Amino acid sequence: NAGVMQNPRHLVRRRGQEARLRCSPMKGHSHVYWYRQLPEEGLKFMVYLQKENIIDESGMPKERFSAEFPKEGPSILRIQQVVRGDSAAYFCASSPKGQYEQYFGPGTRLTVT
Amino acid sequence: AQSVTQLDSQVPVFEEAPVELRCNYSSSVSVYLFWYVQYPNQGLQLLLKYLSGSTLVKGINGFEAEFNKSQTSFHLRKPSVHISDTAEYFCAVSERGSTLGRLYFGRGTQLTVWP
């Protein structure tokens, strides 16, 4: 059973460009969470999605950030017009319905130059 | 919102020594508790979890943790560490009964094991 997959593992963008981060949850998992890890800090919750629904986006910046989890395909975290402060590691986690354990992917390390 | 405090940002120890990594949380509701380990440039791996039952939980790699409700703590312990235990350790909390399931993380403790 493959784990949570994220790609790309490393992403370099110039200021003003768009970043698209992808996450494929573990097989059978219908819940996806996105977290951001800034240097020297723990992980901060961003958004919680189920298939075709955003359940909780209270941790998402109000502008430039969006997330989706379509019926088919991976979950996407999209950052428009990136700025240097967006440089961080972005982790995706998945869980099966009704369980509290979350299984994490390897992360995407975004660098904005 | 939950607050998770990991009291030590860095813990250096010698190989084969015991170690304790401290975690306290603030909560007026029941919680689930987790410890994750992160090796350099990798994702988080679940070490152990407390959901219910015995307050002493055992995890992978010889780690264990004890849930203390009165002190709102969930300290991680290992009686004898190895060089390979060098990593960042994160304590996390989820609110029991919440439909949202988000995890609240501490800032992490860097464990460095010296030969």
Contacts between the chains, C-beta under 8 A, distances in Angstrom:
chain1	res1	chain2	res2	distance
A	4	B	43	7.6
A	6	B	43	8.0
A	31	B	101	6.9
A	33	B	101	7.5
A	33	B	102	6.7
A	33	B	103	7.5
A	35	B	103	7.7
A	35	B	105	7.8
A	40	B	107	7.6
A	41	B	107	5.8
A	41	B	108	7.7
A	42	B	4	7.7
A	42	B	6	7.9
A	42	B	90	5.8
A	42	B	105	3.8
A	42	B	106	5.4
A	42	B	107	4.5
A	42	B	108	5.2
A	43	B	44	7.6
A	43	B	90	7.0
A	43	B	92	8.0
A	43	B	103	7.5
A	43	B	105	4.5
A	44	B	105	7.4
A	45	B	102	4.5
A	45	B	103	6.7
A	45	B	104	7.3
A	48	B	100	6.1
A	48	B	101	6.6
A	48	B	102	5.9
A	55	B	99	7.8
A	55	B	100	6.7
A	56	B	100	4.9
A	56	B	102	6.5
A	59	B	102	7.5
A	91	B	43	6.1
A	91	B	44	6.9
A	93	B	44	7.9
A	93	B	103	7.8
A	95	B	101	6.8
A	100	B	32	4.9
A	100	B	51	6.9
A	100	B	94	5.1
A	100	B	101	6.0
A	101	B	34	7.6
A	101	B	46	6.5
A	101	B	49	6.3
A	102	B	101	7.7
A	102	B	103	6.1
A	103	B	46	7.1
A	104	B	36	7.4
A	104	B	43	4.3
A	104	B	44	4.2
A	104	B	45	7.4
A	105	B	43	5.4
A	106	B	42	5.9
A	106	B	43	4.3
A	107	B	42	7.6
A	107	B	43	5.3
A	109	B	41	7.7
